[in-house]
Amino acid sequence: MNDILNNAVDCFLDNYDDVLKNFPLDGQKQVSRYYETDCRHSHILKKLENFTKKAKDFTSTDGERMKKMLIESLDLADRKVNITECLLDMVGTNMLNLNMSYKEVETAKQRLTSSNKRMSKLMPKEIDSDSIDVQNINNSNKRPKRNVTKLSTTLNKSVEMKAHFDRKSSTNQNKKKTTSTKKSKAQPAKNKKIDSGSESSDSDGDDLQPTYCICEEISYGDMVGCDNDLCPLEWCHFGCVSISRKPKGKWYCPFCRGTTSKTMKPKSVFLKELEEYNKRKEENWSK
C-alpha cells in the first residue's frame, strides 16, 4: 500500500517538474507570436484609419488597396484568437494533469488510512499501564491478619481437605484422559477460525487493487488501452466493449470516443464530463 502512495507522489512530482520546465518556454513562444501579430494588426488599422480620412479623394486603386488591408486585418484578428485559445489550452491541460495527479495522491492516502484502520482492528489491544489500579495491587499483596483463636480451626480444615483430595485422586486421573481427547477434537475448530481470518485478509488485499474499464473491475483476461492520455478508465476488457481482437490504429473507449471508436469527442465536452466523473468517484469513495 505504501508503494501505491509513493508511486502517486512520484507521478505528481514528475508532472509538476515538467510544467516548471516546459510551460514557461512554450508559453513565452505563444506570447511572442501574439505580440508580433498584434503589432502588424495595429499597423494595418492605422492605415485604414488614414484612408477613411481621405474618403473624398478615393480612386479605384485606393479601393482595391483598402479591400486587401481589410482582408489582412481580419486574418490577423483570427490569428490572435487562435494563439489565445492555444495558450488557454496549454494552461488548462497542465492544470488538469496536476489536479488529477494530486487527486491520485489523496486517494492513495485515504486507502492507506483505511487499510491501517482495518489492520489496527485485527491487532490485539495493548494493556494500558496507566489504567492499572495500583492501590488494589498493594491491597492484594498485603497479608490478612489472623487471630490466634482461629488457628486450630484452620488446621482441622486442612486435614479434612487432604483426606478428601486423596479419595478423589484416582478419579481425577481417569478424567485426564477424557479431557485430553476433547482438547484434540476441539483443535480443528481453532484452525478453521485462523483460516477464515487469513481469507478475510486476502479479500481485503483484493479490494485495494486498482480498477479499470467501464465495469470498474480489476484487470483480467484480454484488455485494450484507450489512446486518450487523460482517460480515467485507461484499459477496457474485450467483452465489455464488444470486441474480440485488438483494434488497429487509434482506439478510444466509450467514455472518450466521439461519433466512432477512432475519433475522440471534443476536448471541452470531454473535460467537463471528466470533472463530473471525478466528483462522482470522490462522492462514492467518501460513502
ChimeraX attribute file (.defattr): number of C-alpha atoms within 10 A of each C-alpha:
attribute: neighborCount
match mode: 1-to-1
recipient: residues
	/A:1	15
	/A:2	11
	/A:3	9
	/A:4	19
	/A:5	19
	/A:6	14
	/A:7	14
	/A:8	21
	/A:9	17
	/A:10	14
	/A:11	17
	/A:12	21
	/A:13	15
	/A:14	14
	/A:15	17
	/A:16	16
	/A:17	12
	/A:18	12
	/A:19	17
	/A:20	11
	/A:21	11
	/A:22	10
	/A:23	16
	/A:24	10
	/A:25	12
	/A:26	12
	/A:27	16
	/A:28	12
	/A:29	14
	/A:30	16
	/A:31	15
	/A:32	12
	/A:33	15
	/A:34	19
	/A:35	13
	/A:36	12
	/A:37	16
	/A:38	16
	/A:39	12
	/A:40	13
	/A:41	19
	/A:42	13
	/A:43	11
	/A:44	18
	/A:45	15
	/A:46	10
	/A:47	12
	/A:48	17
	/A:49	10
	/A:50	11
	/A:51	17
	/A:52	12
	/A:53	9
	/A:54	10
	/A:55	11
	/A:56	8
	/A:57	9
	/A:58	11
	/A:59	9
	/A:60	8
	/A:61	9
	/A:62	13
	/A:63	13
	/A:64	11
	/A:65	12
	/A:66	17
	/A:67	13
	/A:68	10
	/A:69	17
	/A:70	15
	/A:71	10
	/A:72	15
	/A:73	19
	/A:74	12
	/A:75	12
	/A:76	20
	/A:77	13
	/A:78	12
	/A:79	16
	/A:80	20
	/A:81	12
	/A:82	13
	/A:83	18
	/A:84	16
	/A:85	12
	/A:86	14
	/A:87	19
	/A:88	12
	/A:89	14
	/A:90	15
	/A:91	14
	/A:92	13
	/A:93	13
	/A:94	15
	/A:95	15
	/A:96	16
	/A:97	17
	/A:98	19
	/A:99	13
	/A:100	16
	/A:101	21
	/A:102	18
	/A:103	16
	/A:104	19
	/A:105	21
	/A:106	15
	/A:107	17
	/A:108	22
	/A:109	18
	/A:110	15
	/A:111	18
	/A:112	17
	/A:113	13
	/A:114	12
	/A:115	15
	/A:116	13
	/A:117	11
	/A:118	13
	/A:119	11
	/A:120	11
	/A:121	9
	/A:122	11
	/A:123	8
	/A:124	7
	/A:125	8
	/A:126	6
	/A:127	8
	/A:128	7
	/A:129	8
	/A:130	7
	/A:131	7
	/A:132	10
	/A:133	9
	/A:134	11
	/A:135	8
	/A:136	9
	/A:137	10
	/A:138	9
	/A:139	10
	/A:140	10
	/A:141	8
	/A:142	8
	/A:143	7
	/A:144	8
	/A:145	6
	/A:146	8
	/A:147	7
	/A:148	7
	/A:149	8
	/A:150	9
	/A:151	10
	/A:152	9
	/A:153	9
	/A:154	10
	/A:155	10
	/A:156	10
	/A:157	10
	/A:158	11
	/A:159	10
	/A:160	10
	/A:161	10
	/A:162	10
	/A:163	10
	/A:164	11
	/A:165	12
	/A:166	10
	/A:167	10
	/A:168	10
	/A:169	10
	/A:170	10
	/A:171	11
	/A:172	11
	/A:173	10
	/A:174	10
	/A:175	10
	/A:176	11
	/A:177	10
	/A:178	10
	/A:179	10
	/A:180	11
	/A:181	10
	/A:182	11
	/A:183	10
	/A:184	9
	/A:185	9
	/A:186	11
	/A:187	10
	/A:188	11
	/A:189	10
	/A:190	9
	/A:191	11
	/A:192	11
	/A:193	11
	/A:194	12
	/A:195	12
	/A:196	11
	/A:197	13
	/A:198	12
	/A:199	12
	/A:200	12
	/A:201	14
	/A:202	11
	/A:203	11
	/A:204	13
	/A:205	12
	/A:206	11
	/A:207	10
	/A:208	15
	/A:209	13
	/A:210	11
	/A:211	15
	/A:212	18
	/A:213	24
	/A:214	17
	/A:215	12
	/A:216	11
	/A:217	13
	/A:218	14
	/A:219	15
	/A:220	9
	/A:221	7
	/A:222	13
	/A:223	21
	/A:224	19
	/A:225	19
	/A:226	23
	/A:227	19
	/A:228	16
	/A:229	9
	/A:230	16
	/A:231	16
	/A:232	17
	/A:233	19
	/A:234	19
	/A:235	20
	/A:236	24
	/A:237	22
	/A:238	16
	/A:239	11
	/A:240	11
	/A:241	15
	/A:242	8
	/A:243	12
	/A:244	11
	/A:245	10
	/A:246	12
	/A:247	12
	/A:248	7
	/A:249	7
	/A:250	13
	/A:251	20
	/A:252	23
	/A:253	25
	/A:254	16
	/A:255	18
	/A:256	25
	/A:257	19
	/A:258	16
	/A:259	8
	/A:260	12
	/A:261	16
	/A:262	15
	/A:263	15
	/A:264	20
	/A:265	16
	/A:266	11
	/A:267	11
	/A:268	10
	/A:269	11
	/A:270	18
	/A:271	17
	/A:272	10
	/A:273	14
	/A:274	18
	/A:275	13
	/A:276	12
	/A:277	14
	/A:278	14
	/A:279	12
	/A:280	12
	/A:281	11
	/A:282	13
	/A:283	10
	/A:284	9
	/A:285	11
	/A:286	8
	/A:287	5
